């Protein structure tokens, strides 16, 4: 809140003044919202401070009262306790304690860190779509599966198909391990067939067997380098319909994954190294945004950001001017990667295919390999 107010003052949105006579200010107020437990029952009421914001040019003078208080956060236990005491003195409020449930996400603390999971939500969607008694499977999709339009297959209920896929997409907020499979079935939302519905139900069977899995966030401890690292990978012309490649990336900070993606590229690459180069360029754009976000959040991050790629030709294309002639046909916007490397903001590193964590975002893998990469992502059993 303090940073937001500083930004408003910097932009000249308002100035401190004395309220003139016959003027009425816009006031802020405390709004109570229902706080739910993980099981859906009401826990207590919580307060959020809502204020009025002005958007667009105004010719009139508008007066707004100052906020009555600010929400504080941090690691200083004494300062937080003092703040809570001050707030309770002035307002009727309850201490909600440590984070346990927020927007469908549940949090489970251990000695070494914290798990973010959606166990309750998984149970709800399995029950909603009649899959609570299904047999579990070990992978979200069958290894090496290639889905097509399947025009010879029987059509299925498009509304039901979209509802299931939509529910699965929300699950990807805490479960990067099946992002590829959800993205795969999402390509057939317009005209789903029986083969597509079978794949969707296969994903639900996978969730049935991994209900008690979540994304682990390692507790901060001394000696850990505060590096922002990314792994990026791409298949080559993997889509059976338009021959576009699927790429994926995952960002880790201090060993914990916190940003990931799996989607098709916007153009058809002419070679595998070109597909990797384009994937790296998209990841470079994301790295710039994440670096800015961390900086604004006052989170320390060592430079440069490391980008791990398992294709040496793509790395050379970004680093070596001699290779520029091979990239004349590549759209200009993808050379943002080269710019970031030349400025020293991004460092491209080579890793073997065995160590490429982002493989899980580009293709359907066999059980052993899938479980290995799932563990590297930090998706583990918490109970």
MARDO-780487 format. One record per residue: x, y, z of N, C-alpha, C in turn; residue in one letter. Coordinates in steps of 0.05 Angstrom, whole numbers, plus 5000, padded with zeros to 4 digits. Atoms other than C-alpha are relative to their C-alpha. Example, Ala and Ser with C-alpha at 12.3 -4.5 7.8 and 13.67 -1.06 7.14 Angstrom:
BEGIN
501849765000524649105156501850245000a
498449764999527349795143498550225014s
//
This chain:
BEGIN
501649765000500050005000501750255000x
498249774999505750485017501250054972x
498849975027509050344949498050114981x
502149905019502450454913499550295004x
500549724995501351114948502350174990x
497749855010508451334931499950034970x
500249995029507251154858497950214992x
502249815006500751564858501150295004x
498949734995504452164889502050074979x
498049965020510152084839498750094973x
501449945025505252114781498350255001x
501649764997501952734809497049964999x
502950065000495252394817498650185020x
501249834980493952794880502150175014x
498249844983496953314926498650035027x
501049964974496153395001499050285003x
501249744997491653975018498050015023x
502149964980486654255068497450014986x
502650015014479454105050498650275001x
501449745000476154745028497149985010x
502750004990469454945056498149934977x
502150085018463254675022500949784980x
499150225016467254094993499749745015x
500450264987465753365008501949804988x
498050195010471352855003498849724996x
500650295003470852134978501449855021x
498850144977472051695038500649714993x
499450295002475151005043498649865023x
501450144979472050465085501149725002x
499350284996473249775113497649834991x
502150195010469449215077500649725010x
499750274989468348545111499449804979x
500450235018469047915070500149745015x
500150264986467647195088502649854995x
497650175001473846785104499249715003x
500850284999472846045087502349825008x
498150214993476345435114500549834975x
499650185023479344925065497749814994x
502350185005473144485075497550154991x
502349845010468545055053498350135021x
501549874979465745245120501050275007x
499249734993465845955146501950015023x
498049984978471946115188499550255016x
500449744986471046855204499850224978x
500149785018470247535173502750144999x
497549855003476347905146499550274988x
500449735010477348625127502150064978x
498349895021480148925063499450294997x
500449725003481149665054499650074971x
500749925027477749934992500150304997x
499949715004479250624964499250074972x
500949915026476851034905502450084983x
497949935018481451094845498950154976x
500949845023480951584788501549914975x
498850115025482051334718498950174977x
500849835022482051824660500250295007x
499649714995482652584652497550125013x
502249864986478453014698500650305000x
499849714998477153764695499250105027x
500949924974473753784763502049945021x
498450074976477253794830498649795016x
501150224984476253154869501649975025x
498750024975477953084942499649725012x
500150274989479552404974501450015028x
498850014973480952275048502349805000x
497850184998487351925068499149735011x
500750264990486951175081500449995031x
499750004970485851035156502249815010x
497950184991491350505158501249864976x
498650145022496050075116500449715008x
499550294995496949325109503049964999x
497250044998503949135131500749714996x
499050285003508048515114503050005004x
497150014996515048275128500749765017x
499050234984519247785168500750085029x
499449914974520248215230497749945019x
502250094983515947845281499150215020x
500649804980516348395333498450234988x
501449785013514248945284497249924992x
502650095008508548525258498149985024x
501750034975506048375329499150285010x
500749734992506249115346497950134982x
501949895019502449295284497249875005x
502550134994497048775300498750115025x
501149894975496349055370498850284995x
501049735006495549765343497349984985x
502450035016490249535293497649915017x
502150104983486249155345499050215020x
500749794982486349765390498050194987x
501749815014482950195337497749874986x
502150135016478749675300499249745013x
500950264991474549075318500849794979x
499050195020478448525282501349765013x
498950254991481147825289502649944985x
497550085013488147555275499549734986x
500550245016487447045218502249805001x
497850194998494146735233501549964974x
498450065024498746425181498249934977x
501550055024496446345110499349704998x
500950285002492345705102498349944976x
501850055022487245795047499450274987x
500449755014486546324993499249944971x
501050035028482346324928500349714990x
499950285008481945564926502649875003x
497350114996489345474941500349945030x
499450084972491145105005503049995005x
497249984994497745165041500649825025x
499350194979501044625084502950055007x
497249934991507244805125501449765012x
498350214988512944335142502450135012x
497649894988519544415177501850134979x
498149915021523244525111498850214982x
501149815018518244975076496949995000x
502949985002511045015051499149884973x
501250115024506644645001497650174993x
502449895010501544984958498549794984x
501450225013496144504935497050074998x
502949965004488744444915498549735004x
501250264994486643794947497050015001x
502949974998479744034963498750044973x
501149945026478644304893500049764982x
499950255016480943644861497649835007x
502350164991475743284903497450104989x
502549885011470343774880499649944971x
500450045029471743704806499749704993x
500450295004472242944810497149925005x
502850054993465442924843498150134980x
501749865019462443434796499749864973x
500150135026464243034734499949705002x
500650284996462742354763502549824998x
497550155002470042124768501249935027x
498850044974470842044843500749715005x
499550284996470841284837501849884978x
498450105023475541234776502649885010x
497350114993482040844776502150214993x
497949805004488241264782502149904980x
497950075019493841284730502550165009x
497549884991501141484737501050244984x
499249775017501742004681497450134990x
502449865009496842544658499149934972x
500750095027497142314585501749764993x
498550235009499341684550502550094986x
497449925011506641714529499850014969x
499749965029507941974458497350034985x
502649965013500542114445500050244981x
500349785020498942544384497150034993x
502849965005491942824381499650154974x
500749865025488743044315497150095002x
502849924999481943324296498149775003x
501650254998479342604293497250034988x
502749965012473642754243498349744999x
501550255001471742014242498849925027x
500950064973470642004318497250125005x
502649894993463842114349500350265016x
500049754986462342814373499149965029x
500850024972461642934448498850275008x
501349764990458043454490502250225003x
498049795000462144094477500050165026x
500249854975459444444539501449855023x
498750164979461543874585503050004997x
497150015006468343834551501350275009x
498949744993469544584561500050045030x
500249984971467344544634502349855013x
497850164989472343994649502750134995x
497549885006478044334613500450265015x
499849754985476545004646500749955029x
499450074972476744674715502949915002x
497350095000483344344697502050234997x
498249785004486444994675500450155026x
499749874974485145294743501949845018x
498250174985488744704773503050054994x
497249955009495044894734501350225016x
498949794983495945474783501949895021x
498350124980499044994833501349744991x
499050265009500644384791501250024972x
498849985026505544514734500549734986x
499350265012506443764723498149914978x
501850095022500343694678499150244982x
500649785017500444374643500049934970x
499950085028502444054577497549854992x
502350155008496743564577497450174999x
502349825001491544104593500150184976x
499749845024494344534538499449844975x
500550185023493943944490497049974995x
502950045004486543814501498550274995x
501249745004485044564501499850084971x
499949945029486544574426497549914986x
502350125014480144194411497350085013x
502449904987475044614450497850054980x
502149935019471444814386498449774989x
501450235011469744114362501149745013x
498950234986471343584415498849744990x
500950265009471042854395500549805023x
499850204980471042204434502849955009x
497250034992478642134433500950235018x
499249774983479342834463498849975028x
501350034974474342684518501449785016x
498650224986478042034534502650115012x
497549884990484542434542499450175024x
500849834977481042934588499449835025x
500750174977478342374632502649865010x
497550114992485342074633501450195019x
498849804982487842724664498649995027x
501550024975482342674717500949755016x
499150244986484641964733502850055012x
497449934989491642234742499750175026x
500549844976489042754791499049835023x
501150174979485342214829502349865015x
497850134987492041874843502150195012x
498149804990495742524860498650225016x
501549804985490642874904501750135021x
498449904978495742954960502750094991x
497649885010501043264916499750304998x
500049715002502943994916502750114993x
497549875008508244484896501550105025x
498449954976513744544949501750254997x
498449764999516845214967502049975023x
498050054980523445125003500450255018x
499649784981524545535066502750134995x
497549855004529846075059501949935022x
497950054980536345915094502650124990x
497549875006543246215096501749844981x
498250145019548146055040498749954973x
501350055025542945984985500350244982x
499649785019544646404924497350094989x
502649905009538846854905500050054970x
499949995029539146704831497249954989x
502450065015533346724783500949834976x
499250185021534146124737497549904984x
502150105017529945884678500949774983x
499550225018529545244639498050024977x
501949975022526545274569500649784979x
499750225019525244734517497750024980x
502050015021521344624453500249744984x
499950225019519344044410500250134972x
499849895027519544124334497749904983x
502450065017513144154293498449775012x
501350224987509743714344497049994996x
502950005005502543934328499449874974x
500650165023499443454279498350154980x
501949865018494743984249501550234986x
498749775012498744624237503149995001x
497150054999505844354250501550215016x
498649824983507344884301501249855024x
498650134978511944724359498850095027x
500849944972510144694433502550065016x
497749934983514945044480499050045029x
500649964972515245104555502450105015x
497849904983519245434610499149995029x
500549994971519745434685502250185012x
498149824985522945974729500149915029x
499650074972525945804797501550235014x
498549814984528046284851500749865026x
499050134977532346004906499149715001x
500650285002530745304882497149934998x
502850055001523145374881498750114975x
501449925024518845404818497750205007x
502249814995514146004815498850124975x
501249915025512846154742500649794978x
499750205020511645664685498050044977x
501749975023508445604617500449764981x
499950205021506745094563498050084979x
501849915022503845334496501349974973x
499050025027504545304421501350264992x
498749765011509145784384498250134979x
501749855019506046314339500749964971x
499250055027509946114277501149714997x
498950275005512445474244503050024996x
497049985003520045404255501049814978x
498950165022524345124199502049795010x
498150194990529044734244499649985031x
500350044971529644474316501450225015x
498649794985534845004335498450264998x
501749765003530145544308497749995020x
502150034981524545274351501050065028x
498849954974529145294412500750305003x
499349724999531446004395497550175005x
502549854996524246264390498949955028x
500950054973522445914455501750155021x
498349854982528446234489499450304999x
500749715002526346924462497450065016x
502549974985519346834492500750005030x
499350024972522546634558501650255009x
498549754993527147244556498050235006x
502149794995520947694553498849955028x
501250064973518047344614502050065021x
497949954979524747404651500250305006x
499949714996524648164641497750085018x
502349934983517748214671500349905028x
499750114974519347754729502250165016x
497849854987525848134744498950275010x
501249744992521948794746498149965024x
501850064978516648484791501549955026x
498450064976521848224840501350255010x
498849754992525348894840498150185014x
502049834988518949274855499149885027x
500750134975517548764911502350005020x
497749984983524348914941501249735006x
498950274997526548194930502850004986x
497350015010534048114921500449784979x
499650205021536047764856502750054987x
497349975012543047634830499850014970x
499949975029544747824759502549874989x
502350015019544947594704498249775006x
501950234998538847144699501149774982x
498950235015540946444677497749864985x
501950135017537246124619501249744990x
498950265007538545374611498649884976x
501050105025537745094541501649754993x
498550255007539544394514500649994970x
499449995028540944634443502350204995x
497749825003547944914429499750194976x
500449825023545945194361498450245007x
501649774992540645624392501650195018x
498349834983545645884443502050164983x
498149865017550746044389498650214983x
501549805016545346404348499550255016x
500449774983544146864407502550155007x
497549884992551446984422501950084978x
497949975021555546934358499050174976x
500849845023554947494305500349864973x
499550145025557547014252497449844992x
502450175005551046614259497550174992x
502349845005546547214245498849964972x
501150055026545947044172498049774999x
501950224999542246414190497350075012x
502549924986536846814226498650234986x
501349775013534847334174497049964996x
502850055004528146994163498450005026x
501450014974526446984237498950285006x
501349744994521647544258501750165019x
498349824985525048144288499549985030x
500750004971521348094355501449785015x
498750224985524747444371503050055005x
497249934995531647774369500350175025x
499949884973529848094435501949845018x
498350184985533547494463503050084996x
497349925006540047704428500750265015x
499549754987539348404456500549975030x
499750044971538548164528502649865006x
497450144996544647704521502350204997x
497849805005548948264492500250215022x
500049804979546948734548500849885027x
499250144976548948214600497849965020x
502250044982542048174630499249705002x
500850295002541147444609502549854992x
497750185006546346884607498949734991x
500950265011544846284563502049785008x
498350224990547445634593499149744987x
500750265012547744944563499549795021x
500550234983544644354598499449764983x
500750255015543943634575497049955000x
502850075002537243364554499049865025x
500750144975537342924616499350205022x
500549804979537543544660498150224993x
501849795009532543954620497249965013x
502650024985526744044669497650084983x
502349905016522444404616499049804980x
501050215018521743754576497149925007x
502650094990515543614618497850184988x
502049815011512044214584499749984970x
500050005029513144004512499149734988x
500750265012511343274504498949815021x
500950214982507942664534502249805006x
497750164992513142264573499249745012x
500450254986513741564599500250045030x
500349964971512541454673502650065015x
497549964986519741414697501150284996x
499049735006521942044661498250225010x
501949804991515542414678500350045031x
499849984971516242264753502750145008x
497549874994523542484751499850304997x
500249715005521943164721497950135018x
502049904981515843244765501350065027x
498649964975520343174825501950254998x
498349775004525143694796498450265001x
501749764999519344184789499350075029x
500849954972518044104864497349915006x
502750114995511343754857500449745015x
499550234982511543264915497549935017x
502250084982506942874961500550135027x
499849864975505543265024498849865023x
501250164978501742745065500549714994x
//
